[in-house]
Amino acid sequence: MTKIGTFDAAEFWKNAYAHQRGKLLKKVNVPEDQILILANKKYLELPAPLRYDIETSGIQKKDLL
């Protein structure tokens, strides 16, 4: 059984600007109207299924900078 690679989203979210957060949310297919709302929230305030999708999406930090 292989281990699922996770993205350290909490650390990225803490240090990212709003446009970088928006780019991350776009990559996990969040609707445009929701991106504006979610990008300004703290990471732990995001819905749990969305956090799971972000962490297991395979996105790399270099893709977002």
C-alpha positions in Angstrom: 0.0 0.0 0.0 1.5 3.4 -1.0 1.4 6.4 1.2 -0.6 9.4 0.0 1.7 12.4 -0.6 0.3 15.5 1.0 0.8 19.2 0.4 1.6 21.3 3.5 -1.3 23.6 2.8 -1.5 25.1 6.3 2.0 26.4 6.1 1.5 27.6 2.5 -1.8 29.3 3.4 -0.2 31.1 6.4 2.6 32.6 4.2 0.8 33.2 0.9 -0.8 36.3 -0.5 -4.5 36.3 -1.5 -3.7 35.9 -5.2 -1.6 32.8 -4.4 -4.4 31.4 -2.3 -6.8 32.0 -5.2 -4.5 30.2 -7.6 -4.5 27.2 -5.2 -8.3 27.2 -4.9 -8.6 27.4 -8.7 -6.4 24.3 -9.1 -8.9 22.3 -6.9 -11.9 23.5 -8.9 -13.5 26.0 -6.5 -16.1 28.2 -8.2 -14.9 31.8 -8.9 -17.5 33.4 -6.6 -16.3 31.2 -3.7 -12.6 31.9 -4.3 -13.1 35.6 -3.3 -14.7 34.5 0.0 -12.4 31.6 0.9 -9.1 33.3 0.0 -9.5 35.7 2.9 -10.3 33.1 5.5 -7.8 31.3 7.8 -6.9 27.8 6.6 -8.7 26.0 9.5 -11.9 28.0 8.7 -12.1 26.3 5.2 -14.5 23.3 5.0 -12.9 20.0 5.8 -13.6 18.4 2.4 -11.9 21.3 0.7 -8.8 21.1 3.0 -8.6 17.3 2.2 -8.8 18.0 -1.6 -6.1 20.6 -1.3 -3.8 18.4 0.8 -4.1 15.3 -1.4 -4.3 17.0 -4.8 -0.6 16.5 -5.6 0.0 20.3 -6.1 3.5 21.5 -5.4 4.4 24.8 -3.9 6.5 25.7 -6.9 3.3 25.5 -9.1 1.7 28.3 -7.1 4.5 30.9 -6.8 
